Amino acid sequence: MDMRLTPLSSQGLAGTGALKRPAAGTAAAGGTGAAFADNLKAALGKVSDAQNQASKLQTQVQLGNPNVSLEETMIAMQKAQIGFQSALHVRNRMVQAYSDIMNMSV
């Protein structure tokens, strides 16, 4: 099972529809949160794709492929690292929000 994550950018979010408001008849407008889950899944998929790409480039550099530059590989690795760190921060915020809600008195 591959648990890698891909970076998330504002351009990437615009393409997935994460920055768009849901239509009045969608599940997210109804309060179920399905659109949020779909957008989160898509963002995590992009983080995973970036890590896979960086890993492939790193392997090619190690094998001595003249068509893959070290600079390109290092940039891909940094993008993957930043994306993973961003996903980790989002996860930590969500866990903290959940904990805060569960500790509220009714």
N, C-alpha and C positions, 0 to 999 in steps of 0.2 A: 504494500500500500504506500503510495507516494503522498507525503504530507507537505510538499513544497507549496509556497505561496508566491504570487506575482505582485509587482509594484502597482500602485494605484495612483493615477494622475488625474487632474481635472479634465484633461482631454479624453482620457479613457472613460471617465464617468459620463461625460457628455454623450459619448457614443452608445453607452449601455442604457441610457434613459434614467440614470440614477438622480440626475439633477432636475428632471422634469416632474411636474406635479401629476399625480394620478388623475385619471378621468373620474367623473362623478360616479360612474357605474362599476368601477373596478373594485377588487377585493380590498386594496389598501384604503380606498375612500370609505369602505364599509367598516373599517377598523380591524380587520383580521390580520393585517401585517404581512400578507403573502408577498406583496411587492417588495417590502423591505428584505424579506428572506431571499427572494430571487436576486435582488441587487447585491446583497451581501455574498451570495454564492458566486455570482459573476465576478465580483471584485476579488474574492479568494482564488478563483480560477485564473484570473490574470496574474496574480502574484505567483501562483504555481507555474504558469507558463514561462514567466520571466526567469524563475529559478531553473527550470528545465533548460531553457535556452542558454543561460550562463554556464550551466554544467556541460552542455554539449560543446560550447566554444572552448571551455577550459580543457576538455578532453582532446579537442582538435589541436590546441596549442601544444599540449603535452606530447601528442603524437608527431609534432613537427609539420603540420599542414601549412604550406606556404601561403595559402589563400586566406588564412585567419590571422589577424594581427593581434599582438599582445594588448595593444591599446583598446581595441574593440572588445576584447575579452574582459579586461579590467572594468570598462564602463558597464558592460552587461552585469558583471558581478556586483558592482556598486548599486546599480538600479535594483537588482534582486534583493540585496541586503536592505536597502531603504524601504522597499515595498514590504518585506517581511517585518521590519521594525514597526512600520505604520500599522500593519495588520495586528501585530502584537499589542500595540497601544490601544487600538480600537477594542480588541478582546478584553483587555484589562479594564477599560472604561465600562464596557457592558457588564462585566462581572461585578464591578463596584456599584453600578446603578442597580443591578439585581439585588445585591446585598442590602443596599440602602432601602429599597422598596420592601424587601422581606422583613427588615427590622423596624418598619414604621408601625406605630400602634394605631389600631382602628377604632 
